[in-house]
Amino acid sequence: MVTINDIAKRANVAKSTVSRYLNGGSVSQKTKEKLNQIVAETGYTPNTFAQSLKAKKTNMIGTIIPRLDSYSANEALASIDEELRERNFQLLITNTNQLPAREIESIYSLAKQKVAGILLFATVITEEHKKAITEVGIPVILLGQQAEGF
């Protein structure tokens, strides 16, 4: 797998120059053309996990589902996954075995993983759910349930 260091060595530029180029920053036209060619030749693709660490956010959407054997949830997840892939997002799926306490635990766990948002197929929305959603400070979309104020 080709890295930024490999690209920098081939182009005879600093790693920071390659990083600026990849992130749309200021790079001379001559250097940009050289880097375009090297990236095309090597088939380089950025490491999205490494990018997410630097940006302190990920292109991951956490999904909390009550059970794995739900036909309707699986159909929805297939469509959601397809749309997210087109937008360069990755879907993470957490199963809770229809336990509300595990749903709440998963909200906090996914937030610690720096997901960009959470899709919650909740069994029920309790005050603990509302508290967790408020505390994590990331977008949460409720599916299959309604909760006043959310």
DSSP file (Angstrom, degrees, kcal/mol; ACC not computed):
  #  RESIDUE AA STRUCTURE BP1 BP2  ACC     N-H-->O    O-->H-N    N-H-->O    O-->H-N    TCO  KAPPA ALPHA  PHI   PSI    X-CA   Y-CA   Z-CA
    1    1 A M              0   0    0      0, 0.0     2,-0.2     0, 0.0    43,-0.1   0.000 360.0 360.0 360.0 130.1    0.0    0.0    0.0
    2    2 A V        -     0   0    0     40,-0.2    43,-0.3    41,-0.1     2,-0.2  -0.549 360.0-162.3 -78.1 137.8    1.4    3.4   -1.0
    3    3 A T     >  -     0   0    0     -2,-0.2     4,-2.0    41,-0.1     5,-0.2  -0.643  35.8-102.4-114.5 172.4    1.7    6.0    1.7
    4    4 A I  H  > S+     0   0    0      1,-0.2     4,-2.8    -2,-0.2     5,-0.2   0.886 123.2  56.9 -59.6 -38.8    2.1    9.8    1.8
    5    5 A N  H  > S+     0   0    0      1,-0.2     4,-2.5     2,-0.2    -1,-0.2   0.909 105.4  50.2 -60.3 -41.7    5.8    9.2    2.5
    6    6 A D  H  > S+     0   0    0      2,-0.2     4,-2.3     1,-0.2    -1,-0.2   0.920 111.8  47.5 -61.6 -44.1    6.1    7.2   -0.7
    7    7 A I  H  X S+     0   0    0     -4,-2.0     4,-2.2     1,-0.2    -2,-0.2   0.926 111.6  50.8 -62.8 -45.0    4.5    9.9   -2.7
    8    8 A A  H  X>S+     0   0    0     -4,-2.8     5,-2.2     1,-0.2     4,-1.0   0.911 110.6  48.7 -60.8 -44.2    6.7   12.6   -1.1
    9    9 A K  H  <5S+     0   0    0     -4,-2.5     3,-0.4     1,-0.2    -1,-0.2   0.928 112.2  48.2 -62.6 -45.5    9.9   10.6   -1.8
   10   10 A R  H  <5S+     0   0    0     -4,-2.3    -1,-0.2     1,-0.2    -2,-0.2   0.866 117.6  41.7 -63.8 -35.6    8.9   10.1   -5.5
   11   11 A A  H  <5S-     0   0    0     -4,-2.2    -1,-0.2    -5,-0.2    -2,-0.2   0.563 106.3-128.3 -87.6  -8.9    8.0   13.7   -5.9
   12   12 A N  T  <5 +     0   0    0     -4,-1.0     2,-0.3    -3,-0.4    -3,-0.2   0.915  69.3 117.5  58.8  45.0   11.0   14.9   -4.0
   13   13 A V  S   <S-     0   0    0     -5,-2.2    -1,-0.2    -6,-0.1    -2,-0.1  -0.843  71.2 -84.2-131.7 170.3    8.9   17.1   -1.7
   14   14 A A    >>  -     0   0    0     -2,-0.3     4,-1.6     1,-0.1     3,-0.6  -0.400  33.7-119.1 -74.3 152.5    8.1   17.2    2.0
   15   15 A K  H 3> S+     0   0    0      1,-0.2     4,-2.3     2,-0.2     5,-0.1   0.859 116.0  58.9 -57.2 -36.9    5.4   15.0    3.4
   16   16 A S  H 3> S+     0   0    0      1,-0.2     4,-2.4     2,-0.2    -1,-0.2   0.830 101.5  54.6 -64.7 -31.7    3.6   18.2    4.5
   17   17 A T  H <> S+     0   0    0     -3,-0.6     4,-2.5     2,-0.2    -1,-0.2   0.915 108.7  47.5 -66.9 -42.8    3.4   19.3    0.9
   18   18 A V  H  X S+     0   0    0     -4,-1.6     4,-2.7     2,-0.2    -2,-0.2   0.911 111.4  51.5 -63.7 -41.6    1.7   16.1   -0.1
   19   19 A S  H  X S+     0   0    0     -4,-2.3     4,-1.8     2,-0.2     6,-0.2   0.924 110.1  48.3 -61.4 -45.3   -0.7   16.5    2.8
   20   20 A R  H  <>S+     0   0    0     -4,-2.4     5,-3.7     1,-0.2    -2,-0.2   0.924 112.2  50.2 -60.2 -44.5   -1.5   20.0    1.7
   21   21 A Y  H ><5S+     0   0    0     -4,-2.5     3,-1.4     1,-0.2    -2,-0.2   0.929 111.0  48.0 -58.4 -48.1   -2.0   18.8   -1.9
   22   22 A L  H 3<5S+     0   0    0     -4,-2.7    -1,-0.2     1,-0.3    -2,-0.2   0.795 113.6  47.9 -65.9 -29.0   -4.3   16.0   -0.8
   23   23 A N  T 3<5S-     0   0    0     -4,-1.8    -1,-0.3    -5,-0.2    -2,-0.2   0.260 120.0-105.3 -97.9  11.5   -6.4   18.3    1.4
   24   24 A G  T < 5S+     0   0    0     -3,-1.4    -3,-0.2    -4,-0.2    -2,-0.1   0.716  71.8 145.0  76.7  20.7   -6.8   21.0   -1.3
   25   25 A G      < -     0   0    0     -5,-3.7     2,-0.5    -6,-0.2    -1,-0.1  -0.087  60.0 -59.6 -82.7-173.7   -4.3   23.4    0.3
   26   26 A S        +     0   0    0     -2,-0.0     2,-0.3     0, 0.0    -1,-0.1  -0.568  65.5 151.3 -76.4 115.7   -1.8   25.8   -1.4
   27   27 A V        -     0   0    0     -2,-0.5     5,-0.0    -7,-0.1    -9,-0.0  -0.992  49.0-100.2-142.5 140.1    0.6   24.0   -3.7
   28   28 A S     >  -     0   0    0     -2,-0.3     4,-2.7     1,-0.1     5,-0.2  -0.182  31.6-116.9 -59.1 154.9    2.4   25.4   -6.8
   29   29 A Q  H  > S+     0   0    0      1,-0.2     4,-2.4     2,-0.2     5,-0.2   0.889 115.4  53.0 -60.6 -40.5    0.9   24.4  -10.1
   30   30 A K  H  > S+     0   0    0      2,-0.2     4,-2.0     1,-0.2    -1,-0.2   0.925 112.5  43.8 -61.6 -45.4    4.1   22.5  -11.1
   31   31 A T  H  > S+     0   0    0      1,-0.2     4,-2.9     2,-0.2     5,-0.2   0.894 111.4  54.5 -67.0 -40.4    4.1   20.5   -7.8
   32   32 A K  H  X S+     0   0    0     -4,-2.7     4,-2.7     1,-0.2    -2,-0.2   0.915 108.8  48.2 -59.7 -43.7    0.4   19.8   -8.2
   33   33 A E  H  X S+     0   0    0     -4,-2.4     4,-2.0     2,-0.2    -1,-0.2   0.907 112.3  48.9 -64.3 -42.0    0.9   18.4  -11.7
   34   34 A K  H  X S+     0   0    0     -4,-2.0     4,-2.2     1,-0.2    -2,-0.2   0.926 113.7  46.1 -63.0 -44.7    3.8   16.2  -10.5
   35   35 A L  H  X S+     0   0    0     -4,-2.9     4,-2.8     2,-0.2     5,-0.3   0.882 108.7  55.8 -67.6 -38.3    1.7   14.9   -7.6
   36   36 A N  H  X S+     0   0    0     -4,-2.7     4,-2.2    -5,-0.2    -1,-0.2   0.930 110.3  46.5 -55.8 -45.5   -1.3   14.3   -9.8
   37   37 A Q  H  X S+     0   0    0     -4,-2.0     4,-2.6     2,-0.2    -2,-0.2   0.921 113.6  46.8 -65.6 -45.6    0.8   12.1  -12.0
   38   38 A I  H  X S+     0   0    0     -4,-2.2     4,-2.5     2,-0.2     6,-0.3   0.910 112.2  50.1 -65.0 -42.5    2.4   10.2   -9.2
   39   39 A V  H  X>S+     0   0    0     -4,-2.8     4,-1.6     1,-0.2     5,-1.1   0.916 113.0  47.1 -62.2 -42.6   -1.0    9.6   -7.4
   40   40 A A  H  <5S+     0   0    0     -4,-2.2    -2,-0.2    -5,-0.3    -1,-0.2   0.912 113.6  48.0 -65.0 -42.5   -2.4    8.4  -10.7
   41   41 A E  H  <5S+     0   0    0     -4,-2.6    -2,-0.2     1,-0.2    -1,-0.2   0.885 118.8  38.4 -65.7 -39.5    0.6    6.1  -11.4
   42   42 A T  H  <5S-     0   0    0     -4,-2.5    -1,-0.2    -5,-0.2   -40,-0.2   0.662  99.4-130.0 -88.5 -16.6    0.6    4.6   -7.9
   43   43 A G  T  <5 -     0   0    0     -4,-1.6    -3,-0.2    -5,-0.2    -4,-0.1   0.775  40.0-175.8  71.0  25.1   -3.2    4.3   -7.4
   44   44 A Y      < -     0   0    0     -5,-1.1    -1,-0.2    -6,-0.3   -41,-0.1  -0.271  10.8-175.1 -58.7 135.0   -2.7    6.0   -4.1
   45   45 A T        -     0   0    0    -43,-0.3    -1,-0.0    -3,-0.1     3,-0.0  -0.999  29.9-109.0-129.0 136.2   -5.8    6.4   -1.9
   46   46 A P        -     0   0    0      0, 0.0     2,-0.9     0, 0.0     3,-0.1  -0.247  28.5-112.8 -63.2 148.7   -5.8    8.3    1.3
   47   47 A N     >  -     0   0    0      1,-0.2     4,-2.3     2,-0.1     5,-0.2  -0.740  27.9-162.4 -80.3 105.5   -6.1    6.4    4.6
   48   48 A T  H  > S+     0   0    0     -2,-0.9     4,-2.1     1,-0.2    -1,-0.2   0.820  86.8  55.1 -64.9 -30.8   -9.5    7.6    5.8
   49   49 A F  H  > S+     0   0    0      2,-0.2     4,-1.8     1,-0.2    -1,-0.2   0.936 109.1  46.9 -66.9 -44.0   -8.9    6.5    9.4
   50   50 A A  H  > S+     0   0    0      1,-0.2     4,-1.8     2,-0.2    -2,-0.2   0.905 112.1  51.1 -63.0 -40.7   -5.7    8.5    9.6
   51   51 A Q  H  X S+     0   0    0     -4,-2.3     4,-2.6     1,-0.2    -1,-0.2   0.898 107.7  53.0 -62.3 -39.3   -7.5   11.5    8.1
   52   52 A S  H  X>S+     0   0    0     -4,-2.1     5,-1.5     1,-0.2     4,-1.1   0.851 105.2  54.4 -67.3 -33.3  -10.2   11.1   10.6
   53   53 A L  H  <5S+     0   0    0     -4,-1.8    -1,-0.2     2,-0.2     3,-0.2   0.924 112.0  43.8 -64.1 -43.1   -7.7   11.2   13.5
   54   54 A K  H  <5S+     0   0    0     -4,-1.8    -2,-0.2     1,-0.2    -1,-0.2   0.910 117.8  44.0 -67.6 -42.0   -6.3   14.4   12.3
   55   55 A A  H  <5S-     0   0    0     -4,-2.6    -1,-0.2     2,-0.3    -2,-0.2   0.592 104.6-131.2 -78.8 -10.1   -9.7   16.0   11.6
   56   56 A K  T  <5S+     0   0    0     -4,-1.1     2,-0.3    -3,-0.2    -3,-0.2   0.777  79.6  80.5  60.1  29.3  -11.0   14.6   14.9
   57   57 A K      < -     0   0    0     -5,-1.5     2,-0.3    -6,-0.2    -2,-0.3  -0.976  66.5-142.5-153.5 159.3  -14.0   13.3   13.2
   58   58 A T        -     0   0    0     56,-1.2    -9,-0.1    -2,-0.3    56,-0.0  -0.762  22.5-126.0-119.0 166.4  -14.8   10.2   11.1
   59   59 A N  S    S+     0   0    0     -2,-0.3    31,-3.0   -11,-0.1     2,-0.4  -0.302  75.3 117.6-100.2  45.6  -16.9    9.5    8.1
   60   60 A M  E     -a   90   0A   0     54,-0.3    56,-3.1    29,-0.2    57,-0.8  -0.925  50.4-158.2-116.9 139.8  -18.7    6.8   10.0
   61   61 A I  E     -ab  91 117A   0     29,-2.9    31,-2.8    -2,-0.4     2,-0.3  -0.975  15.7-142.5-115.4 122.9  -22.3    6.6   10.9
   62   62 A G  E     -ab  92 118A   0     55,-2.6    57,-3.0    -2,-0.5     2,-0.5  -0.670  13.7-163.7 -85.3 137.8  -23.2    4.5   13.9
   63   63 A T  E     -ab  93 119A   0     29,-2.7    31,-3.1    -2,-0.3     2,-0.6  -0.986   4.7-160.6-124.6 128.1  -26.5    2.5   13.6
   64   64 A I  E     -ab  94 120A   0     55,-2.9    57,-2.8    -2,-0.5    31,-0.2  -0.930  15.1-178.5-110.4 116.8  -28.1    0.9   16.7
   65   65 A I  E     -a   95   0A   0     29,-3.0    31,-2.0    -2,-0.6    32,-0.3  -0.886  29.4-137.3-117.5 148.2  -30.6   -1.8   15.9
   66   66 A P  S    S+     0   0    0      0, 0.0    32,-2.1     0, 0.0     2,-0.3   0.790  84.2   1.0 -74.7 -27.3  -32.7   -3.8   18.3
   67   67 A R    >   -     0   0    0     30,-0.2     3,-0.6    29,-0.1     6,-0.1  -0.990  56.3-133.1-160.1 153.8  -32.1   -7.2   16.6
   68   68 A L  T 3  S+     0   0    0     -2,-0.3    -1,-0.1     1,-0.2     6,-0.0   0.658  99.0  62.9 -83.0 -16.9  -30.2   -8.8   13.7
   69   69 A D  T 3   +     0   0    0      4,-0.0     2,-0.7     5,-0.0    -1,-0.2   0.086  69.6 121.6-100.4  25.4  -33.1  -10.8   12.4
   70   70 A S    <>  -     0   0    0     -3,-0.6     4,-2.4     1,-0.2     5,-0.2  -0.791  46.6-161.4 -91.6 116.3  -35.5   -8.0   11.5
   71   71 A Y  H  > S+     0   0    0     -2,-0.7     4,-2.4     1,-0.2     5,-0.2   0.931  91.6  47.9 -60.8 -46.9  -36.4   -8.0    7.8
   72   72 A S  H  > S+     0   0    0      1,-0.2     4,-2.3     2,-0.2    -1,-0.2   0.902 112.7  47.9 -65.3 -41.0  -37.5   -4.4    7.8
   73   73 A A  H  > S+     0   0    0      2,-0.2     4,-2.9     1,-0.2    -1,-0.2   0.907 112.0  50.4 -65.0 -40.6  -34.4   -3.1    9.6
   74   74 A N  H  X S+     0   0    0     -4,-2.4     4,-2.1     2,-0.2    -2,-0.2   0.889 110.0  49.7 -65.3 -38.6  -32.2   -5.1    7.2
   75   75 A E  H  X S+     0   0    0     -4,-2.4     4,-1.7     2,-0.2    -1,-0.2   0.926 113.5  46.4 -63.8 -44.2  -33.9   -3.6    4.2
   76   76 A A  H  X S+     0   0    0     -4,-2.3     4,-2.7     1,-0.2    -2,-0.2   0.920 111.5  51.7 -63.5 -43.6  -33.5   -0.1    5.6
   77   77 A L  H  X S+     0   0    0     -4,-2.9     4,-3.0     1,-0.2     5,-0.2   0.874 106.1  54.5 -62.4 -37.9  -29.9   -0.8    6.5
   78   78 A A  H  X S+     0   0    0     -4,-2.1     4,-1.9     2,-0.2    -1,-0.2   0.921 112.7  42.9 -62.5 -43.3  -29.1   -2.0    2.9
   79   79 A S  H  X S+     0   0    0     -4,-1.7     4,-2.2     2,-0.2    -2,-0.2   0.908 114.9  49.4 -68.2 -42.5  -30.5    1.3    1.5
   80   80 A I  H  X S+     0   0    0     -4,-2.7     4,-2.7     1,-0.2     5,-0.2   0.929 110.5  50.8 -62.1 -45.3  -28.8    3.4    4.1
   81   81 A D  H  X S+     0   0    0     -4,-3.0     4,-2.5     1,-0.2    -1,-0.2   0.913 109.4  50.9 -59.6 -44.2  -25.5    1.7    3.5
   82   82 A E  H  X S+     0   0    0     -4,-1.9     4,-1.6    -5,-0.2    -1,-0.2   0.924 112.8  45.3 -60.6 -45.7  -25.7    2.2   -0.3
   83   83 A E  H  X S+     0   0    0     -4,-2.2     4,-0.9     1,-0.2    -2,-0.2   0.905 112.7  50.4 -66.4 -41.6  -26.4    5.9    0.1
   84   84 A L  H ><>S+     0   0    0     -4,-2.7     5,-2.9     1,-0.2     3,-0.6   0.897 106.9  54.8 -64.5 -39.9  -23.7    6.4    2.7
   85   85 A R  H ><5S+     0   0    0     -4,-2.5     3,-1.7     1,-0.3    -1,-0.2   0.895 103.9  55.0 -60.2 -40.2  -21.1    4.7    0.5
   86   86 A E  H 3<5S+     0   0    0     -4,-1.6    -1,-0.3     1,-0.3    -2,-0.2   0.775 111.0  46.0 -63.0 -24.8  -22.0    7.1   -2.3
   87   87 A R  T <<5S-     0   0    0     -4,-0.9    -1,-0.3    -3,-0.6    -2,-0.2   0.193 121.5-107.7-102.5  14.3  -21.2    9.9    0.1
   88   88 A N  T < 5S+     0   0    0     -3,-1.7     2,-0.3     1,-0.2    -3,-0.2   0.833  76.3 132.3  62.3  36.7  -17.9    8.3    1.3
   89   89 A F      < -     0   0    0     -5,-2.9     2,-0.4    -8,-0.1    -1,-0.2  -0.843  48.1-139.5-112.0 154.6  -19.3    7.3    4.7
   90   90 A Q  E     -a   60   0A   0    -31,-3.0   -29,-2.9    -2,-0.3     2,-0.5  -0.922  13.0-134.4-114.6 141.0  -19.1    4.0    6.4
   91   91 A L  E     -a   61   0A   0     -2,-0.4     2,-0.4   -31,-0.2   -29,-0.2  -0.825  14.7-165.9 -98.0 126.7  -21.9    2.3    8.3
   92   92 A L  E     -a   62   0A   0    -31,-2.8   -29,-2.7    -2,-0.5     2,-0.5  -0.939  10.5-155.5-107.9 133.3  -21.2    0.8   11.7
   93   93 A I  E     -a   63   0A   0     -2,-0.4     2,-0.4   -31,-0.2   -29,-0.2  -0.935  10.0-172.5-117.4 130.5  -23.9   -1.5   13.1
   94   94 A T  E     -a   64   0A   0    -31,-3.1   -29,-3.0    -2,-0.5     2,-0.4  -0.981  11.8-150.3-120.8 128.4  -24.5   -2.3   16.8
   95   95 A N  E     -a   65   0A   0     -2,-0.4   -28,-0.1   -31,-0.2   -31,-0.0  -0.805  12.9-177.6 -98.1 137.1  -27.0   -4.9   17.9
   96   96 A T    >   -     0   0    0    -31,-2.0     3,-1.5    -2,-0.4     6,-0.2   0.410  35.8-128.1-114.6   1.4  -28.8   -4.5   21.2
   97   97 A N  T 3  S-     0   0    0    -32,-0.3   -30,-0.2     1,-0.3    -2,-0.1   0.858  70.6 -64.0  51.5  38.0  -30.9   -7.7   21.4
   98   98 A Q  T 3  S+     0   0    0    -32,-2.1    -1,-0.3     1,-0.2   -31,-0.1   0.760 100.1 138.9  59.9  29.9  -33.9   -5.5   22.2
   99   99 A L    X>  -     0   0    0     -3,-1.5     4,-1.5   -33,-0.2     3,-0.8  -0.909  44.4-156.9-106.4 111.5  -32.4   -4.2   25.5
  100  100 A P  H 3> S+     0   0    0      0, 0.0     4,-2.1     0, 0.0     5,-0.2   0.843  94.1  58.7 -54.8 -35.9  -33.0   -0.5   26.0
  101  101 A A  H 3> S+     0   0    0      1,-0.2     4,-2.3     2,-0.2     5,-0.1   0.882 105.2  49.7 -62.6 -37.2  -30.0   -0.4   28.4
  102  102 A R  H <> S+     0   0    0     -3,-0.8     4,-2.3    -6,-0.2    -1,-0.2   0.820 106.2  56.9 -71.2 -30.2  -27.7   -1.6   25.6
  103  103 A E  H  X S+     0   0    0     -4,-1.5     4,-1.8     2,-0.2    -2,-0.2   0.940 109.9  44.5 -62.0 -46.4  -29.2    1.1   23.3
  104  104 A I  H  X S+     0   0    0     -4,-2.1     4,-1.8     1,-0.2    -2,-0.2   0.931 112.6  51.1 -64.2 -45.9  -28.1    3.7   25.7
  105  105 A E  H  X S+     0   0    0     -4,-2.3     4,-2.4     1,-0.2    -1,-0.2   0.887 109.2  52.3 -56.7 -40.8  -24.7    2.1   26.2
  106  106 A S  H  X S+     0   0    0     -4,-2.3     4,-2.9     2,-0.2     5,-0.3   0.845 102.5  58.1 -68.2 -34.5  -24.3    2.0   22.4
  107  107 A I  H  X S+     0   0    0     -4,-1.8     4,-1.8     2,-0.2    -1,-0.2   0.955 112.4  40.5 -58.6 -49.4  -25.0    5.7   22.1
  108  108 A Y  H  X S+     0   0    0     -4,-1.8     4,-2.0     2,-0.2    -2,-0.2   0.908 115.1  52.0 -65.9 -42.1  -22.1    6.5   24.4
  109  109 A S  H  X S+     0   0    0     -4,-2.4     4,-1.1     1,-0.2    -2,-0.2   0.925 110.9  46.3 -62.6 -46.1  -19.9    3.9   22.8
  110  110 A L  H  <>S+     0   0    0     -4,-2.9     5,-1.6     1,-0.2     3,-0.3   0.877 109.6  55.1 -65.4 -37.0  -20.4    5.2   19.3
  111  111 A A  H ><5S+     0   0    0     -4,-1.8     3,-1.6    -5,-0.3    -1,-0.2   0.893 104.6  53.5 -62.7 -39.1  -19.9    8.8   20.4
  112  112 A K  H 3<5S+     0   0    0     -4,-2.0    -1,-0.2     1,-0.3    -2,-0.2   0.779 102.5  58.8 -65.3 -26.1  -16.5    7.8   21.9
  113  113 A Q  T 3<5S-     0   0    0     -4,-1.1    -1,-0.3    -3,-0.3    -2,-0.2   0.375 115.6-120.2 -83.8   5.1  -15.6    6.3   18.5
  114  114 A K  T < 5 +     0   0    0     -3,-1.6   -56,-1.2     1,-0.1   -54,-0.3   0.824  44.7 178.7  62.7  36.2  -16.2    9.8   17.0
  115  115 A V      < -     0   0    0     -5,-1.6   -54,-0.2     1,-0.1    -1,-0.1  -0.332  34.6-129.3 -63.9 153.7  -18.9    8.8   14.6
  116  116 A A  S    S-     0   0    0    -56,-3.1     2,-0.3     1,-0.2   -55,-0.2   0.732  81.4 -19.3 -76.7 -22.5  -20.4   11.7   12.6
  117  117 A G  E     -b   61   0A   0    -57,-0.8   -55,-2.6    21,-0.1     2,-0.4  -0.976  61.4-121.9-172.2 170.4  -23.9   10.7   13.6
  118  118 A I  E     -bc  62 140A   0     21,-2.3    23,-3.0    -2,-0.3     2,-0.6  -0.991   5.5-155.9-131.4 134.7  -26.1    7.9   14.9
  119  119 A L  E     -bc  63 141A   0    -57,-3.0   -55,-2.9    -2,-0.4     2,-0.7  -0.957  20.3-161.6-103.7 119.7  -29.2    6.2   13.5
  120  120 A L  E     -bc  64 142A   0     21,-3.2    23,-3.0    -2,-0.6     2,-1.4  -0.890  18.9-172.3-113.7 107.3  -31.2    4.8   16.3
  121  121 A F  E     - c   0 143A   0    -57,-2.8    23,-0.1    -2,-0.7     2,-0.1  -0.712  33.3-167.8 -87.9  81.2  -33.8    2.1   15.6
  122  122 A A        -     0   0    0     -2,-1.4     3,-0.1    21,-0.6    -2,-0.0  -0.406  33.7-151.4 -82.5 148.4  -35.0    2.2   19.2
  123  123 A T  S    S-     0   0    0      1,-0.4     2,-0.3    -2,-0.1    -1,-0.1   0.817  87.3 -14.0 -78.6 -33.9  -37.3   -0.2   21.0
  124  124 A V        -     0   0    0     21,-0.1     2,-0.6   -24,-0.0    -1,-0.4  -0.963  65.9-123.8-160.2 155.6  -38.5    2.6   23.2
  125  125 A I        +     0   0    0     -2,-0.3     2,-0.2    21,-0.2    21,-0.0  -0.930  35.9 177.4-112.6 111.6  -37.3    6.1   24.1
  126  126 A T     >  -     0   0    0     -2,-0.6     4,-2.2   -26,-0.1     5,-0.2  -0.478  47.7 -99.4-101.9 174.7  -36.8    6.6   27.8
  127  127 A E  H  > S+     0   0    0      1,-0.2     4,-2.4     2,-0.2     5,-0.1   0.848 125.8  56.7 -62.1 -33.5  -35.6    9.6   29.7
  128  128 A E  H  > S+     0   0    0      2,-0.2     4,-2.4     1,-0.2    -1,-0.2   0.878 105.2  50.9 -66.0 -37.5  -32.2    7.8   29.8
  129  129 A H  H  > S+     0   0    0      2,-0.2     4,-2.8     1,-0.2     5,-0.2   0.952 110.9  48.3 -60.6 -49.2  -32.2    7.7   26.0
  130  130 A K  H  X S+     0   0    0     -4,-2.2     4,-2.2     1,-0.2    -2,-0.2   0.900 111.6  50.2 -59.7 -41.8  -33.0   11.4   25.9
  131  131 A K  H  X S+     0   0    0     -4,-2.4     4,-2.7     2,-0.2    -1,-0.2   0.936 112.0  47.0 -62.3 -47.2  -30.2   12.2   28.4
  132  132 A A  H  X S+     0   0    0     -4,-2.4     4,-2.3     1,-0.2    -2,-0.2   0.922 111.5  50.7 -61.8 -45.2  -27.6   10.2   26.4
  133  133 A I  H  X S+     0   0    0     -4,-2.8     4,-0.8     1,-0.2     5,-0.4   0.907 114.0  45.1 -60.3 -42.2  -28.6   11.8   23.1
  134  134 A T  H  < S+     0   0    0     -4,-2.2     3,-0.4    -5,-0.2    -2,-0.2   0.912 113.1  50.3 -67.4 -42.9  -28.3   15.2   24.6
  135  135 A E  H  < S+     0   0    0     -4,-2.7    -2,-0.2     1,-0.2    -1,-0.2   0.849 102.6  58.0 -67.7 -36.4  -25.0   14.5   26.3
  136  136 A V  H  < S-     0   0    0     -4,-2.3    -1,-0.2    -5,-0.2    -2,-0.2   0.800  88.8-149.9 -71.2 -26.0  -23.1   13.0   23.3
  137  137 A G     <  +     0   0    0     -4,-0.8    -3,-0.1    -3,-0.4    -1,-0.1   0.748  55.0 111.8  68.5  23.6  -23.6   16.2   21.3
  138  138 A I  S    S-     0   0    0     -5,-0.4    -1,-0.2   -20,-0.0   -21,-0.1  -0.902  79.4 -82.4-122.9 157.9  -23.7   14.5   17.9
  139  139 A P        -     0   0    0      0, 0.0   -21,-2.3     0, 0.0     2,-0.4  -0.344  45.4-173.5 -62.1 133.3  -26.6   14.2   15.5
  140  140 A V  E     -c  118   0A   0    -23,-0.2     2,-0.5    10,-0.1   -21,-0.2  -0.997   8.5-160.0-128.5 126.7  -29.0   11.3   16.3
  141  141 A I  E     -c  119   0A   0    -23,-3.0   -21,-3.2    -2,-0.4     2,-0.4  -0.931  12.6-143.4-107.5 126.8  -31.8   10.3   14.1
  142  142 A L  E     -c  120   0A   0     -2,-0.5     2,-0.4     8,-0.3   -21,-0.2  -0.753  16.4-170.0 -89.5 132.0  -34.6    8.2   15.7
  143  143 A L  E     +c  121   0A   0    -23,-3.0   -21,-0.6    -2,-0.4     3,-0.1  -0.988  68.7   7.8-123.5 128.0  -36.2    5.6   13.4
  144  144 A G  S    S+     0   0    0     -2,-0.4     2,-0.3     1,-0.2    -1,-0.1   0.397 118.4  67.7  87.9  -3.9  -39.3    3.7   14.4
  145  145 A Q        -     0   0    0    -25,-0.2     2,-0.4   -21,-0.1    -1,-0.2  -0.951  66.1-141.1-141.7 161.3  -40.0    5.8   17.5
  146  146 A Q        -     0   0    0     -2,-0.3     2,-0.4    -3,-0.1   -21,-0.2  -0.948  14.1-176.3-122.1 147.8  -41.1    9.3   18.3
  147  147 A A    >   -     0   0    0     -2,-0.4     3,-2.3    -5,-0.1    -5,-0.1  -0.956  32.0-114.7-144.3 124.1  -39.8   11.4   21.2
  148  148 A E  T 3  S+     0   0    0     -2,-0.4    -2,-0.0     1,-0.3     0, 0.0  -0.325 102.7  18.3 -59.6 131.9  -41.1   14.8   22.0
  149  149 A G  T 3         0   0    0     -2,-0.0    -1,-0.3     1,-0.0     0, 0.0   0.394 360.0 360.0  88.5  -3.0  -38.4   17.5   21.5
  150  150 A F    <         0   0    0     -3,-2.3    -8,-0.3    -9,-0.0    -2,-0.2   0.349 360.0 360.0-122.8 360.0  -36.2   15.2   19.3
